[in-house]
Amino acid sequence: MAFISSGYDPSEPMKDRMSDIGPRKYDEFYPPIIAKNKGKWLYHEILEPGVLVHVSETGDEVFTVRVGGCRLMSTTHIREICEISEKYCDGYLRFTTRNNIEFMVDSKDKADALKKDLESRKFDAGSYKFPVGGTGAGVTNIIHTQGWIHCHTPATDASGPVKATMDDLFKDFQDMRLPAQLRVSLACCLNMCGAVHCSDIAILGYHRKPPLLDHEYLDKMCEIPLAIAACPTAAIKPAKVDFKGTEVKSVAVKNERCMFCGNCYTMCPSMPLADTEGDGIVLMAGGKVSNRISAPKFSKVVVAFIKNETPRWPTMTKVINQMVEAYAKDANKYERLGDWAERIGWERFFDKCELDFTHHLIDDFRDPAYFTWRQTTNFKF
């Protein structure tokens, strides 16, 4: 009745639509040339790293200049992006799913002037504000999670390791020397709000110890039933604990069941999971989403643990560089990192990347669903 009384007509769902509820319709943000040629594009080419051209059957061309962006941006940085967009692109721009920024113009001359302007803008320390690149057979921007800035359960930072890694891989962001695109991702804990399960190289923050228990305040700060219900492995149960001679209501954790996810800490601040010695990084490799050459793949663990080495994570960046260089040298054209590893065999992958193999890397997952799930977007009958 609410829809009827408000005048909603199912046969004309857009009639009298209230635009202040929910996001604006996406096609309102199309540049005019994109709106004009929707469904008419014939092909696109990468003219040089970071610069693309799309050609329409109408003869129209759109030149795109892609620059690397950061996931956490200051207001002043966003204002500068808007200023560039107003100057060259009539106020239009788009963000890619990996936090790149794309400026679109309708002529090669405008694209050249735009690129020259972008490359002239630098921070006081000398680094590029808007580095041009991230296209084709190279490294695109690292997609990552919240890290120590915003999240309450990370095992590593996000912005710190990403900055350190991209500093080392920056030459491949501005070049296309690799056999195929190389996607790097970071998630700062196993809850993984970043897509590290299907990335060529993945950085994963990892807790190795169960939560601490602050029995003094737990009953005062937490709804114990909620903390128990939040555990996905039923590792938490109610318990009465003697604290300084007084019996208090608290919880107990069955350590062998704990998967270090941090759900309990989300519900109960008296069950902190972060730990200097227990927290660190796991490196994974070989995942992808695309169907090209082979089916989509999950990433595999290739380095079981690297401790957090702030502020530049030198061990982590060294290992990532080893993998990238071995891949660049040995893979065939168009092979993603996982395809290369499967072709030469994972034993040789470890050898070529100078990685140690340990028993921690053996996949002992025996759930029958692993073999029966529709794991890819390929058709199965």
C-alpha angles and dihedrals in degrees: 000000000000091000092046094048092048091055097250111163113200091201091057105031094170095052112116089351113182103234095193092071113082126339123330116260108278097232091063087075098053116119107244093251091052092049091047094052101037109146092009102087113126104187146327135221136196104233094186135336107307097007123096135174125206117197124203130207086243089063094251118137130202119199115202126198111197121201132181116255132190123243093227109049132183121232091246091054092051090048090054090051089052091048091054090047092051092048099050111011107039089253097304127126139141138214121223122222089259095055096261116142119225123201114195126204133169102233140045092235091057090047092052092049091047093050092048090051093047093050091051093059111091139162119249090262090057103255122130118266090200111023111193115226141063099129135118124348097002142077116296125197118304112247111214147169134244105284125180093329099068112001130082100206108043121138091198138012121267107204094042100055091038092053091047092048096046091048087060095042097040094107089060091048088061096039138054101214097125125098091246140343115307117209119197122189137178132206117181095212142012092268082075111199083177123074098248093135091076107029131117088235121011132190113204127186109224133195115208101183132064119246122286116241121226098196093178094066104017097097091042096050104031142059096229095203090055092051090050093046092049093064110098094199099044090242094142127074134169116266140176110229132192107234116181091332095313125104110233132183110247141131138264126217124217096218098200090059096048115108094187095239097142096227089129092055089051088061098032124035089196091071102066117181103187114107130170096220099035098047125081146110136301118197120216131184145183104046127133142162101211126097094216115126092344141016121279113282139206117234117255126219109253101164114037099202142354118179120236108268105185137229101015105014093220098181092051094048091046092055093045090051090051091054094046094048093047090049093047092050101043111027124096122243113284093013114133116218093260092049089052092049092050093047095052094032127253091260090062090042089061090046096049093045091047092237126152117236116219136175088256089074097057111112106228096168105138104172108134089221087071088072099038105044117102091248100175140042089244115109116261124188 
